[in-house]
Amino acid sequence: MRDFNIDFIDYNQDLLESILIEGSTTSLTTLLSGSSYEAEILSQFVEHYGEELPETYDSVIRLYDFEYDGDIDEVKFKSGNLIYMGSVVYEEWDE
């Protein structure tokens, strides 16, 4: 996460989730399936982006209890791009 100027020295790694799916998809439901607080997170991203994204993706990195206020929203690599898509309100929801 150096490319986004994020320092993980003091970050609790137990609050990080990532997924890599076979193939790629534009579906937010597919990309966020199985995440902690899936319904709440999914609803906030769908409200912002819609159910389908304009491009396909094959992975998601989720950081909980983390606020990103950097200026970098995309990093390009030879093998693909890493894009910051946003944050959602994270708190204890009634389940």
N, C-alpha and C positions, 0 to 999 in steps of 0.2 A: 504494500500500500504506500510505499515511498513515493510513487508517482503522483499520488494525491496529497502528498505532504502530511500523511497521517502517521503518528508515532504510536506504536502498539506496545511500548515498553511497559506501561502501567495498565494496559487493557486486559480485562478478564477474558481469556480465550473461551471460557465456558459460555460466553454470551455471543459467540460467533457461530453462524450456521452457513453452510454452503452446499450447493447441489450442482451436479453436472448431469444433464439428461442426454440420452442417446438421440442423435439428430438435433434438430433445432425447431423452435416454435415461436409463433407470435402470441400465443395464449398466455395471459397472465395467470389464469387458473392452473395451467400445467406448470408454469415456472415457479409458482408459490405453493404448490401442493405439498403438504407434509410439513410446512414450516410451523414453528411455534406461533400461536395466536393467528393461525392462517386466515380465519374468517374476517377478523378485524383488519389485518394488514391488507388482505386482498381487496376488501371493500374500499379502502382508502385509495389504493392504487388504481382500481377500476374507475372510481369516481374521477380521478385525475386524467388517466390515459384512455379509458374505455377498456373493454374486454380484450381487444386485440391490439397489439403493438404494431407500429408501421414497419418494423424490421424483425428478423428472426434472431433468437437468442438460444444459447444452449446451457447457460449457467447463471446462478444467482448467488451473491454473497450477501448475507444479512448480518448486520451488527446491531445488537440490542443495547439499550442504555448508552447510546452514542450519538453525539450531535456533530454533524459535519457542516462547517461554515466556510469551506475553502472555495477558491475560484476555479479549480480544475474540475470539469465535469466529464471529460473523456480523455483516455490515454490510448494511443494506437501502438500495437505490437505487430510483429511480423505474422503471428498466428491469429490475430484478431484484435478486437478493441475491448476495453473495459470502460463502462459508462456508469456514472453516478446518476441514478434515476430519481432519487428523492428520499425523503424520510416521512415517517408517519408518527403519530402520537403513540407512544408506548407507555402503557401503565397497566396496572392490574385490572383486567376486565372481569366482570361477573360472568361466569360460565354457566 
